[in-house]
Every structure is written in C-alpha cells, then in structure tokens.
Amino acid sequence: MADVKSGDIVVPGDQLCVIEELMPSFGTYEKDGIVYAAAPGQVDMDLKERSIRIVGPDGGMKLALPEKGDILMGEATIVFDQRAEIKIVRINDMDYHSGLVGELHISNVTRRYVKSMQDVLKQNDIVRAAALNTHGIPVEITLVGPELGVVYSLCTRCGNPLTLTTHNNMFCLRCENRETREVANDYGLRFGLEPRPDLAPRRRSFERRHYDRDDRGGRRFDGQGRRGGDRRDRKGGDRHRESRRR
C-alpha cells in the first residue's frame, strides 16, 4: 500500500507510493518505479482515477520541482569560493515559496576561467539562472548564457544598488566603490538601474620614454630604448680619461 494517506503533509523528495499503486500527478514525479513528492503540501489521492498529487492548504495545485531548462529567479544566500546556494523564489515567472535551494558550482557561472566565486557573485545578489537537472534536490543551476546572471546587486561597502558601467564592471554612485559581477544582459533594467558606460574605469596610457626597471631594480632601457646604454657610455668615458693620462 501507499506510504502516505490523503491529508498528510510532505516535502519535496518524500516517498509517496509505487507506480503500480497510484499514478503520479501534479506536484509529484516518478523515478525507478517510485512516486515522490515534487513540492511541499498535502497529499491528495484520487482512488477513482488511481492518481496521487500534492495540493496546498486551500486545495490549490502546488508547483512541482524544476525541470531541466526551467528559468529560475533567486537570491544568493551563501557564497563560497567554489560554489554558492541560491534561494529560488520564481520558476518560469511564477512565484515559488517553498524555500527550495539551488546549487551553483563555479564551473557553471561562466565559460571563462574564474578563480573564486567571490569575484563574480556576492551574498544577497538577485540572479536569473537555468535548471540543469529534473526533479532533483538540490536543484543544480547555471548562469551561463547572455540572459542569465546577476540582475540586481548591492554595494558590499555601503549597501547602495550597483550600477553597470561596462561588461561585468559595477560602480556605486554613493561611495564610488568598484566591484565585478557576472551579469545578465538586462542587468538592473527591471529595477530602474540604467547602465552608465561613461563611468567605466579608464585605462592608463603607457609612455615609453619613462624608464622601466627589471626584477633586480636596475634600468631596463636607456633614453634611446637600448638596454645597458648608460653602462657602455660610462666604460667608454673611463677609457678616454685613461688614455689622456698616458
């Protein structure tokens, strides 16, 4: 018989029954012949239709766990060097209030090399992600894609919303702090934050007439761009003075 009965409260991942007893319906899924809860709520069995589903306290349908490719919105709650946890609040533009957590690995943030997750994501950042697995707990997510990434972020120094200057470069209009994030292509637009490319950091110009120094602290180039020219000139002057004494 089924492991639960109608009215029981379950959470995602709880075993409900086997496929021979009842067929999975809304808010449930089947794996290896066993039906599991895909959403938190109450069990509702339909013995006439021989199906089982999960409903809310008011009898309304509950959202199931994400499937691969679903678009998720969430808030970064914990950010480590190699991974981060994202509290999911929306699935495919529908509110989701179950406290479901998404796992983001550093390899799924961007296609370029990133040394630490802290360089591209901070706690409390709002992100748009895509699910990598189906009916899995935790939900594996990715930020790879132009429409995916951070969509809203706060300055870690003063808490003011960060403004996008150029790709992934952020600027705080209050304290002038600069930070980096892996942003979506519409960063800030839903929150009234327009990009400010005029505030992008300026590159320093390199003037070749300035001396550069090697690792030992000596001059690498002379005024004409020749290495060790001052040394040769000094030796030439010493030989000239020695010949005059003779």
C-alpha positions in Angstrom: 0.0 0.0 0.0 1.0 3.7 -0.3 3.4 5.0 2.3 1.1 8.0 2.9 -2.6 8.9 3.0 -4.7 11.8 1.9 -4.1 14.9 4.1 -0.5 14.0 5.1 2.0 16.9 4.9 5.0 16.1 2.7 8.1 18.0 1.4 10.0 17.5 -1.9 11.7 14.2 -2.0 9.3 12.3 0.3 8.4 8.8 -1.0 4.6 8.5 -1.6 3.9 5.1 -3.2 5.0 2.8 -6.0 3.8 3.3 -9.6 1.7 0.1 -9.5 -0.5 1.6 -6.8 -1.1 5.2 -8.0 0.0 7.2 -11.0 1.9 10.5 -10.4 0.0 13.7 -11.0 0.6 17.4 -10.3 3.3 18.1 -7.7 4.8 14.5 -7.9 7.2 12.6 -10.1 8.3 9.0 -10.7 11.8 7.6 -10.5 12.7 3.9 -10.7 9.0 2.9 -10.2 8.6 5.0 -7.0 6.5 8.1 -6.8 8.0 11.1 -4.9 6.7 14.5 -3.8 8.0 17.3 -6.0 6.5 20.1 -4.0 5.6 20.8 -0.3 2.0 20.4 0.7 -0.8 18.0 1.4 -1.2 14.6 -0.2 -4.4 14.2 -2.3 -5.3 10.7 -3.6 -7.9 10.0 -6.2 -8.7 6.3 -5.9 -11.2 6.5 -8.7 -8.6 7.8 -11.2 -5.8 5.9 -9.3 -3.6 9.0 -9.1 -1.8 11.0 -6.4 -1.0 14.7 -6.3 0.2 17.4 -3.9 -2.1 20.4 -3.1 -1.9 23.5 -0.9 -3.9 24.1 2.3 -6.6 25.6 0.2 -6.7 22.7 -2.2 -4.9 24.6 -4.9 -2.3 22.9 -7.1 1.3 23.2 -5.9 4.2 23.9 -8.2 6.5 21.0 -8.9 10.3 20.8 -8.7 12.0 22.5 -11.6 12.8 20.6 -14.8 15.9 20.9 -16.9 15.8 24.2 -18.8 13.4 26.0 -16.5 14.2 29.6 -15.8 14.7 30.4 -12.1 15.0 33.6 -10.1 16.6 33.6 -6.7 18.8 35.3 -4.1 22.3 34.2 -3.2 22.2 33.3 0.4 25.7 31.7 0.9 28.7 32.3 -1.4 31.8 30.1 -1.0 34.9 30.1 -3.2 33.8 27.2 -5.4 30.0 27.2 -5.0 27.0 29.2 -3.9 23.5 28.5 -2.6 20.6 30.3 -4.3 17.2 30.5 -2.6 14.7 30.1 -5.5 11.7 32.4 -5.4 10.3 32.1 -9.0 10.1 29.4 -11.6 9.2 30.4 -15.2 7.8 33.7 -13.9 5.6 32.0 -11.3 6.2 32.7 -7.6 7.6 29.8 -5.6 7.5 30.0 -1.8 8.8 26.6 -0.7 12.4 27.6 0.3 13.8 25.5 -2.5 17.6 25.9 -2.8 19.7 25.8 -6.0 23.3 24.7 -6.0 25.6 26.8 -8.3 29.1 25.4 -8.9 31.8 27.8 -10.1 32.2 25.9 -13.4 28.6 26.8 -14.2 29.0 30.6 -13.8 30.8 31.5 -17.0 32.8 29.9 -19.8 35.9 31.9 -18.9 38.2 31.0 -16.0 37.2 32.3 -12.6 39.4 31.8 -9.6 36.8 32.3 -6.9 33.0 32.6 -6.8 33.5 35.8 -4.8 34.8 37.5 -7.9 31.5 37.2 -9.8 28.8 36.8 -7.2 28.1 38.2 -3.7 25.6 37.4 -1.0 22.2 38.9 -1.5 22.7 39.2 -5.3 19.5 38.5 -7.3 20.2 36.1 -10.2 18.4 34.6 -13.1 19.5 31.0 -13.7 18.5 27.9 -15.6 17.9 24.4 -14.1 20.4 21.7 -15.1 18.5 18.7 -13.7 14.9 17.5 -13.5 13.1 17.0 -10.2 16.4 16.9 -8.3 17.2 18.1 -4.8 19.2 20.3 -4.6 18.4 21.9 -7.9 21.6 22.3 -10.0 21.7 25.6 -11.8 23.8 27.5 -14.3 24.4 31.2 -15.1 26.0 30.5 -18.5 24.1 32.4 -21.2 23.6 36.1 -22.1 20.2 36.3 -20.5 21.4 34.6 -17.3 23.4 36.0 -14.4 23.1 38.7 -11.8 20.2 41.1 -12.4 20.5 43.2 -9.2 23.3 43.7 -6.8 24.2 45.9 -3.8 27.5 47.5 -2.9 29.3 45.5 -0.3 30.7 48.7 1.2 27.6 50.9 1.7 24.6 48.8 0.5 23.7 51.1 -2.4 22.5 49.5 -5.6 25.4 49.0 -8.0 25.3 50.5 -11.5 26.6 48.6 -14.5 29.3 50.5 -16.4 30.8 48.1 -18.9 30.5 44.3 -19.1 30.6 42.8 -15.6 32.1 46.1 -14.2 30.0 47.7 -11.4 30.1 51.2 -9.8 28.5 52.5 -6.7 27.2 56.1 -7.2 27.2 56.7 -3.5 30.7 55.7 -2.3 32.4 55.3 -5.7 33.3 51.7 -4.9 34.0 49.4 -7.9 33.2 45.7 -8.0 32.6 42.9 -10.5 29.7 40.6 -11.1 28.7 38.0 -13.8 25.7 39.9 -15.0 22.7 39.2 -17.3 22.4 41.3 -20.4 19.5 43.2 -18.9 21.1 43.9 -15.5 19.2 46.4 -13.4 16.6 47.3 -16.0 13.7 45.8 -14.0 14.8 47.9 -11.0 15.3 51.2 -12.8 19.1 51.0 -13.0 20.3 52.3 -16.3 23.8 51.4 -17.5 26.5 54.1 -17.2 29.3 53.4 -19.6 30.7 56.9 -19.0 31.7 55.7 -15.5 33.8 52.8 -16.8 37.4 52.7 -15.4 39.9 54.5 -17.7 42.9 52.7 -18.9 46.3 54.1 -18.1 48.4 55.2 -21.0 51.9 53.8 -21.3 54.7 56.3 -22.1 57.8 54.6 -23.5 60.1 57.5 -22.5 59.7 56.5 -18.9 62.3 54.1 -17.5 61.2 50.6 -16.8 63.0 48.5 -14.2 63.9 44.9 -14.2 63.4 42.4 -11.4 66.7 43.4 -9.8 65.9 47.1 -9.6 68.2 48.1 -12.5 67.3 50.1 -15.6 66.0 48.0 -18.4 66.0 50.7 -21.1 68.0 53.9 -21.6 66.7 57.1 -23.2 67.0 55.6 -26.7 65.4 52.3 -25.8 68.7 50.4 -25.6 69.5 48.1 -22.7 72.5 49.0 -20.6 73.4 52.1 -22.7 74.5 54.1 -19.6 76.9 51.3 -18.6 78.6 51.3 -22.0 78.8 55.1 -22.1 80.4 55.1 -18.6 83.0 52.5 -19.7 83.8 54.5 -22.8 84.4 57.6 -20.8 86.7 55.8 -18.4 88.9 54.5 -21.3 89.1 58.0 -22.8 90.2 59.6 -19.5 92.8 56.8 -19.0 94.3 57.4 -22.5 94.7 61.2 -21.8 96.7 60.4 -18.6 99.1 58.3 -20.6 
